[in-house]
Amino acid sequence: MKSIFRKSIDKFIIKEVASILEVHSINYEIISNEKDFNPSFITDINKIEYQLLIDKDDFDVANKAISSYYAQETSIPEEYYLLDYSNEELKEILYKKDEWNEFDYGAANKILKERGENITDEEINTINQNRLNSLRYEYENPQEVKNYIIVGYIFAIAGCILSLLWGMLIFVSYAIAIVVIKLRKQLPSGESIYYFNEKDRKHGKRILILSLIFTTIWISIFIMNEL
């Protein structure tokens, strides 16, 4: 089964990466939501996303092939915006490779070398591993996750009462619980893991249990009052 190797709103970038994969005889598939695109949103190009899929076992070979290609082929325009970046900002691009397109990653590496900051293959491997560990075990916005779980508990306990204002509110805690328990993300290596860590997934299960308990209690009270 194929996993998402690259995704972008820029079709040219996806096709260029695909051409590199072809040279190295790596099977791929390109999919997009272009057929489902609503012309009424034509001013928002972010509505169309292209995804390049390959077998998870080919990720390492594909990444090396692409890095090698852009290290040799990257020609940076004279006024390209990355030239104004500091060395630390350029290193941040290398660290968060998954958030940048292939050209910018290659350009950042090349600019650093031209400035005397030669990043070795061993250092790149360490950077990539550190990034994987960060994505696997840490949150980009931990406070948002904490607030999300707190809201889940609040709606689990008071959801039925709040639903008197708007009926759909009774389902908020259930939705939050299911998301916390089931939501997954894909790492740049192709590995699919749970988005929330084990500790927070336990919170999700507690929110679901509390939702069921308090829903039953509040419904019982409503029924008794109607008798």
N, C-alpha and C positions, 0 to 999 in steps of 0.2 A: 504493500500500500504506500502511495506517495504522500510526502509531507510538504508543506510550504517551505521553499528554499529562499525565495525572495518575493517581495510584493512592493508595488509602487503604483502611483497614479500616472507615472511616465511610461508609456508603452515602449518608447525607444530604448530605455534602460533595460527593460525586461527582455526585449528582443536581442539586445547586444550581449547580455549575460547568456541567453540561450545559445547564441552563436558560438560562444566560448565553450559551452558544454558540448556542442556538436563536434567541435574539433577534438575533444577528448573522449568522444563516443559515450557520453553520459546521457541516458534517456531522460526526457523531461516532458512536461505537459504544461501548457499555458491556458489558464482560465481567467475569466473576468465577468463582471456584472454589467458589461457593456450592452448586452441584449435587453437587460432589464432597466436600462437607463431611461429616465423620464426626461424628454426634451424640454420640459418646463423648467428644469434645473440647469439649463445649458450654461448659465453663467458660473456655476460651481463645478469646476473640473474634478474636485475631490469626490464627487459622487461616483466616479468610475475608478475602480481599482483592478490592477492586473496582478495575477499571482503565478509564480513559476514553481511548479511542483517536481520533485525528484524523489527517488528512494532514499530513505534515511541513511542507509549504508553508504551512499555516495556523497554525503555531505562533506566529509573531510577532504576527499579528492577534489570535489568541485570547488571548495573554498580555496584550496591551494592553487588550483588552476586559475581562478579568477584573480587572486592576489598577485600571482606571477604576471598575468597579462597586464593588469593595470600598473604594476610597478615599471613595466617596460614601455607601455603605450601611452601613459598619461602625459598629455601636452597641455600645460597650464596657460591660459590666456593672460596677457600682460596685466590686466586690471581685474583679475578674478578675485572675488571677495575674500577667499581664504588666505590670500597673501597678506591681509591686514590682521589676521589672527596671530595671537601670541603663541609661543611654543607650547605653553600649558593648555591653551584652547585646542590646539591641533592634536595634542596627545589625548585630550578628552574625546576627540573624534575617533581615534584609534581604539580607545577603551569602549566606547559605545558604538561600535561598528554597525550593530543591528539597527541603529536609528538613522543611519546615513546611507546615501546611495553609493554605488561602487566608484563612481568618478571622484566624489569628494573624499572618500576614504583613501583612494590611491593618490590624490593630489596632496592630502595632508601628510601622508608618508613621504612623498617626494619633496615637499617644501621643508620638512624637518631635516631630511638628509642634506639638502642644499644649505641649510643653516648650521650644518655640522652635528646635528642630532641624529646619529645613525642608530636606528632601532633594529637590533638583531632579530633573527628568526626565533631564537630562544625567548627573547623578551616579548615578541608578538604572541608566542604560544602561551606565555605566562599571563599576558594581558587578556587573551581570549578566555583562558581558564578562570581567571578572577571575575571576568564579566559573567560567565556562566554560573559561577557560584553565587554572585550577587543576585542574578535573576532567579536562581533556584531558591535561595534562602531568605532574601530580603525584599522589602516593598519599596517602590519608588516614593510612595507617599504614605508612610505608616500611620500618620494621624488620620487620614481619610478612611483607612481601613478600620481604625479604632472607632471613629464616629459612626461608621456604617453598621458595625456590630451593636453599638449602643442603641441606635435607632431601631435595630431589629428587636432588642429586648423590650424597648418601650412599646412598640406596636404589638409584641407578643402578649403583653400584660393588659394593655389598654385598647387594643385594636377594635374590639367589639363595641366599646363605648364610643370611640372616635368615629366608628362607622355609622353612627346615628347622624353625623354631619354629612358624611358621604359614604355610601354603602361599600364602595370598592376598598376602603381603608382596611377592612377586615383581612384582606389578602396580602397586605404589605409585608407583614412579618413572615408569612409563608414564602413569599417570593424571595425575601432577603435570605432566609434560611437555606432555600434550595440553591441559590447562587453561591453562597459561602461554602456549601457542602460539595457542589458539583462542578463549579466553574474551573476550566482548565486553560492552560496557556502552552504555547510551543516555544521552546528555547531555540537559539540560533543553531544548535547542533541537530535539531530535528526532533529532539525528545519532547514528548508531551507530558506535562506534570500538572498537578493541581495548582491553581492560582494562589489559594489561601493555604497557609501552613497548617500542620496537624493541630496545633493549639487552637487556632481560629476556626478550623473546621469542627472542632468539638463544641465551640460556641454556637456554630450554626445548628448542630444537632440539638443543643439545649434550647435554642430559640424555637426550633420546630416542635419540640416536646411541650414547651411552655405555651406555644400557640394553640396546640391541640387541647391542652388542659384548660386554659382560660376561655377558649372558644366554647368548650363544653359547659364550663361554669356559667358564663354569661348567657348562653342560650337557655340553660336550665332555669336561670333566674327570670328571664323574659317569659318563658312558658308558664312558670309558677304564678307570675303576676297576672297572666291572662286568664288563669283559671278562676 
